Amino acid sequence: MFSFTFFFTLLQAAIGVLALRGRSNPDFIREVWNRVGRMGRRLEILIQQWRAGTLPKMRVRPSRAGTDRDRARTPSITFPTGHGWLMARMPDIHQKLGDLAYLLSREECVRFLAEVPQARKIVSVLERMLLVPPGKKLATFERQLEWPPRAQMEAIRQAQMVVGPSGSLKWI
């Protein structure tokens, strides 16, 4: 019997470490945390339904793109689309990617993903976030380096302090 709970817990912990290290974009990190949590919860529900034989039938809905012009939607945060874009930001998760590859190669998991297209879609998004297929290039990102941070400099200015050459704060 397999479960994705352990892997998603470790992945969210690694995202938490990322949030503590790089505080330059907290909204993006929060959205990644929430997305990963939703993916994990949805996969666990699908696994339970699959094992119980109570999977809902796939519904096909026609596209409503462009039909409801009055509907206003605030733009959400867009996620990168390159291979391994999350892995590139979180070096702590590299050692756990083998666990994901092992989990996805287990017989029961392979059958589950073959029989449940909703789960296959979630797992393919997860694989794109974390794994780089052979022959593909690892996604790169520009770090938002701003040192010292503006908030720190404003606090230093308000407190009438000076940053010494060693980076330590000194009173004026």
Salt bridges, closest charged atoms under 4 A:
ASP27 OD1 - ARG30 NH1 3.03
GLU31 OE2 - ARG30 NH2 3.72
ASP68 OD2 - ARG64 NH2 3.74
ASP92 OD2 - ARG21 NH1 3.30
GLU107 OE2 - ARG111 NE 4.00
GLU108 OE2 - ARG51 NE 3.55
GLU127 OE1 - ARG120 NH2 2.94
GLU146 OE2 - ARG150 NE 3.09
GLU154 OE2 - ARG157 NH2 2.44
